[in-house]
Protein backbone atom coordinates (compact mmCIF):
# COMPACT_ATOMS: atom_id res chain seq x y z
CA UNK A 1 0.00 0.00 0.00
CA UNK A 2 0.96 3.63 -0.44
CA UNK A 3 0.73 6.39 2.13
CA UNK A 4 1.56 10.09 2.22
CA UNK A 5 2.92 11.85 5.29
CA UNK A 6 3.84 15.50 5.71
CA UNK A 7 7.56 16.31 5.77
CA UNK A 8 6.81 17.99 9.11
CA UNK A 9 5.31 14.78 10.49
CA UNK A 10 1.75 13.88 11.36
CA UNK A 11 -0.75 11.17 10.38
CA UNK A 12 -0.37 9.06 7.26
CA UNK A 13 -2.94 9.49 4.49
CA UNK A 14 -3.32 6.02 2.97
CA UNK A 15 -4.16 5.80 -0.73
CA UNK A 16 -7.36 3.86 -1.45
CA UNK A 17 -5.97 1.52 -4.10
CA UNK A 18 -8.54 -0.93 -5.47
CA UNK A 19 -8.68 -4.68 -4.91
CA UNK A 20 -7.31 -7.01 -2.27
CA UNK A 21 -3.71 -5.95 -1.55
CA UNK A 22 -2.79 -9.63 -1.16
CA UNK A 23 -3.63 -10.13 -4.84
CA UNK A 24 -2.37 -6.91 -6.42
CA UNK A 25 0.99 -5.28 -7.08
CA UNK A 26 1.98 -1.63 -7.11
CA UNK A 27 4.75 -1.79 -9.71
CA UNK A 28 5.51 1.94 -9.92
CA UNK A 29 4.75 4.96 -7.72
CA UNK A 30 5.70 8.60 -8.21
CA UNK A 31 4.42 12.13 -7.94
CA UNK A 32 2.16 13.02 -10.86
CA UNK A 33 4.33 16.01 -11.87
CA UNK A 34 3.22 17.89 -8.74
CA UNK A 35 2.96 17.37 -4.97
CA UNK A 36 -0.85 17.24 -5.18
CA UNK A 37 -1.26 13.89 -6.89
CA UNK A 38 0.44 10.51 -7.06
CA UNK A 39 0.46 8.25 -10.11
CA UNK A 40 0.52 4.48 -9.57
CA UNK A 41 0.94 1.56 -11.94
CA UNK A 42 -1.27 -1.12 -10.43
CA UNK A 43 -1.26 -4.80 -11.50
CA UNK A 44 -3.50 -7.75 -10.77
CA UNK A 45 -1.87 -10.92 -9.46
CA UNK A 46 -1.74 -12.52 -12.92
CA UNK A 47 -0.01 -9.35 -14.15
CA UNK A 48 -2.07 -9.26 -17.33
CA UNK A 49 -4.02 -6.11 -16.42
CA UNK A 50 -2.29 -2.87 -15.54
CA UNK A 51 -4.13 0.24 -14.37
CA UNK A 52 -2.64 3.70 -14.31
CA UNK A 53 -4.15 5.31 -11.21
CA UNK A 54 -4.02 8.95 -10.16
CA UNK A 55 -4.46 9.53 -6.42
CA UNK A 56 -5.20 12.69 -4.46
CA UNK A 57 -2.34 13.03 -1.98
CA UNK A 58 -4.51 14.88 0.55
CA UNK A 59 -7.63 12.70 0.56
CA UNK A 60 -6.34 9.33 -0.69
CA UNK A 61 -9.07 9.17 -3.35
CA UNK A 62 -8.10 7.30 -6.52
CA UNK A 63 -9.31 7.36 -10.10
CA UNK A 64 -8.30 5.01 -12.90
CA UNK A 65 -7.21 6.89 -16.01
CA UNK A 66 -5.84 4.16 -18.26
CA UNK A 67 -5.91 0.35 -18.48
CA UNK A 68 -3.52 -1.94 -20.34
CA UNK A 69 -4.49 -5.61 -20.88
CA UNK A 70 -2.86 -8.64 -22.47
CA UNK A 71 -3.92 -12.29 -22.58
CA UNK A 72 -0.55 -13.33 -21.21
CA UNK A 73 1.47 -10.54 -19.61
CA UNK A 74 1.70 -6.76 -19.40
CA UNK A 75 5.25 -5.48 -19.32
CA UNK A 76 5.79 -2.58 -16.91
CA UNK A 77 8.03 -0.61 -19.22
CA UNK A 78 8.75 2.93 -18.09
CA UNK A 79 10.65 3.51 -14.83
CA UNK A 80 8.82 6.82 -14.57
CA UNK A 81 6.05 8.58 -16.47
CA UNK A 82 6.96 11.51 -18.73
CA UNK A 83 4.36 14.28 -18.49
CA UNK A 84 3.57 16.41 -21.53
CA UNK A 85 1.54 19.43 -22.54
CA UNK A 86 1.51 21.07 -19.11
CA UNK A 87 0.71 17.78 -17.33
CA UNK A 88 -2.34 17.20 -19.54
CA UNK A 89 -0.85 14.10 -21.24
CA UNK A 90 1.76 11.45 -20.54
CA UNK A 91 4.05 9.24 -22.62
CA UNK A 92 3.30 5.51 -22.69
CA UNK A 93 5.07 2.49 -24.26
CA UNK A 94 2.78 -0.41 -25.13
CA UNK A 95 2.62 -3.68 -27.07
CA UNK A 96 -1.13 -3.33 -27.60
CA UNK A 97 -0.76 -3.61 -31.39
CA UNK A 98 1.71 -6.57 -31.15
CA UNK A 99 4.75 -4.29 -31.66
CA UNK A 100 6.17 -2.06 -28.90
CA UNK A 101 5.20 1.48 -29.80
CA UNK A 102 4.96 4.88 -28.15
CA UNK A 103 1.68 6.61 -27.35
CA UNK A 104 0.59 9.78 -25.64
CA UNK A 105 -2.38 9.51 -23.31
CA UNK A 106 -4.64 12.25 -21.92
CA UNK A 107 -4.38 12.51 -18.13
CA UNK A 108 -8.08 11.64 -17.83
CA UNK A 109 -7.68 8.70 -20.23
CA UNK A 110 -10.07 10.20 -22.76
CA UNK A 111 -7.64 10.13 -25.68
CA UNK A 112 -4.85 7.70 -26.65
CA UNK A 113 -2.68 8.74 -29.60
CA UNK A 114 -0.10 6.46 -31.24
CA UNK A 115 3.03 8.38 -32.25
CA UNK A 116 5.29 5.61 -33.64
CA UNK A 117 4.26 3.17 -36.36
CA UNK A 118 5.72 0.23 -38.22
CA UNK A 119 6.55 -3.46 -37.95
CA UNK A 120 9.31 -2.98 -35.39
CA UNK A 121 9.75 -2.45 -31.67
CA UNK A 122 10.57 0.78 -29.90
CA UNK A 123 13.47 -0.70 -27.93
CA UNK A 124 13.68 2.18 -25.46
CA UNK A 125 12.55 5.75 -24.90
CA UNK A 126 15.48 8.17 -24.95
CA UNK A 127 14.17 11.73 -24.62
CA UNK A 128 11.23 14.05 -25.09
CA UNK A 129 11.87 17.47 -26.61
CA UNK A 130 8.61 19.31 -26.03
CA UNK A 131 9.93 22.64 -27.29
CA UNK A 132 11.01 21.08 -30.56
CA UNK A 133 8.06 18.69 -30.65
CA UNK A 134 10.17 15.49 -30.89
CA UNK A 135 10.24 12.07 -29.25
CA UNK A 136 13.62 10.30 -29.43
CA UNK A 137 13.82 6.52 -29.23
CA UNK A 138 16.05 3.52 -30.00
CA UNK A 139 14.86 1.08 -32.67
CA UNK A 140 16.13 -1.30 -35.33
CA UNK A 141 13.48 -1.67 -38.04
CA UNK A 142 15.69 -3.63 -40.47
CA UNK A 143 18.25 -5.55 -38.40
CA UNK A 144 17.60 -6.80 -34.88
CA UNK A 145 21.35 -7.08 -34.15
CA UNK A 146 21.78 -3.31 -34.47
CA UNK A 147 20.47 -0.27 -32.58
CA UNK A 148 19.93 3.25 -33.87
CA UNK A 149 18.46 6.53 -32.65
CA UNK A 150 15.26 7.76 -34.29
CA UNK A 151 12.92 10.64 -33.68
CA UNK A 152 9.28 11.31 -34.51
CA UNK A 153 6.92 14.22 -33.98
CA UNK A 154 5.17 14.12 -30.60
CA UNK A 155 1.82 14.73 -32.32
CA UNK A 156 2.31 11.58 -34.43
CA UNK A 157 2.49 13.45 -37.75
CA UNK A 158 5.07 12.77 -40.41
CA UNK A 159 7.49 9.87 -40.74
CA UNK A 160 10.21 8.80 -38.31
CA UNK A 161 13.67 10.24 -38.90
CA UNK A 162 16.84 8.26 -38.30
CA UNK A 163 19.22 10.43 -36.29
CA UNK A 164 22.13 7.97 -36.25
CA UNK A 165 24.22 8.51 -39.41
CA UNK A 166 24.19 5.70 -41.99
CA UNK A 167 27.94 5.27 -41.46
CA UNK A 168 27.39 4.27 -37.81
CA UNK A 169 26.48 0.64 -38.39
CA UNK A 170 26.25 -1.70 -35.41
CA UNK A 171 25.10 -0.82 -31.91
CA UNK A 172 24.59 2.78 -30.88
CA UNK A 173 23.69 4.13 -27.45
CA UNK A 174 23.00 7.68 -26.33
CA UNK A 175 23.02 9.94 -23.32
CA UNK A 176 20.90 12.93 -24.30
CA UNK A 177 21.09 16.35 -22.63
CA UNK A 178 18.01 17.63 -20.73
CA UNK A 179 17.22 20.15 -23.50
CA UNK A 180 17.61 17.46 -26.20
CA UNK A 181 20.13 19.60 -28.10
CA UNK A 182 23.19 17.43 -27.48
CA UNK A 183 24.02 13.77 -26.99
CA UNK A 184 26.94 11.51 -26.17
CA UNK A 185 26.88 8.85 -28.90
CA UNK A 186 28.66 5.52 -28.38
CA UNK A 187 29.09 3.31 -31.45
CA UNK A 188 30.52 -0.20 -31.73
CA UNK A 189 30.24 -3.23 -33.96
CA UNK A 190 31.81 -6.69 -34.20
CA UNK A 191 35.56 -6.15 -34.46
CA UNK A 192 35.26 -2.38 -33.98
CA UNK A 193 35.75 -1.03 -30.45
CA UNK A 194 33.64 1.79 -29.08
CA UNK A 195 33.91 5.27 -30.53
CA UNK A 196 32.42 7.97 -28.31
CA UNK A 197 31.39 11.33 -29.75
CA UNK A 198 29.60 14.49 -28.70
CA UNK A 199 26.93 15.20 -31.32
CA UNK A 200 24.43 17.97 -31.96
CA UNK A 201 20.82 16.79 -32.34
CA UNK A 202 19.88 20.14 -33.90
CA UNK A 203 22.64 20.14 -36.52
CA UNK A 204 24.25 23.17 -34.90
CA UNK A 205 27.75 21.64 -34.82
CA UNK A 206 29.85 18.84 -36.25
CA UNK A 207 30.47 15.75 -34.09
CA UNK A 208 33.47 15.92 -31.76
CA UNK A 209 35.31 12.71 -30.93
CA UNK A 210 35.84 12.09 -27.24
CA UNK A 211 37.26 8.55 -27.38
CA UNK A 212 38.45 6.91 -30.61
CA UNK A 213 40.13 3.79 -29.16
CA UNK A 214 42.81 3.94 -31.88
CA UNK A 215 45.30 1.87 -29.87
CA UNK A 216 42.83 -0.97 -29.40
CA UNK A 217 41.83 -0.79 -33.08
CA UNK A 218 45.47 -1.16 -34.07
CA UNK A 219 45.84 -4.25 -31.89
CA UNK A 220 42.69 -5.85 -33.28
CA UNK A 221 43.84 -5.14 -36.85
CA UNK A 222 46.85 -7.42 -36.26
CA UNK A 223 44.70 -10.42 -35.29
CA UNK A 224 43.92 -13.17 -37.79
CA UNK A 225 40.16 -13.03 -37.34
CA UNK A 226 38.11 -15.49 -39.36
CA UNK A 227 34.66 -14.86 -40.86
CA UNK A 228 31.80 -14.06 -38.48
CA UNK A 229 28.07 -14.43 -38.92
CA UNK A 230 25.24 -13.37 -36.64
CA UNK A 231 22.39 -15.87 -36.39
Protein Blocks (a to p, Z undefined) as FASTA:
>chain_A
ZZdddfkgpaddddddehjfklcccfbdcdehiakbccdddddfkopaccdddddfknop
acdfbdcddfkbccdfbfbdcdeehhlaccdddfklopacdddddfklpaccdfbecjdd
dfbafbdcfknopacddddfkbmkbccdddddfklpajdddfbdfklgcjddddddfklp
accdddddehiacddddddfklpaccddfbgolmmmmmmmmpccdddddZZ
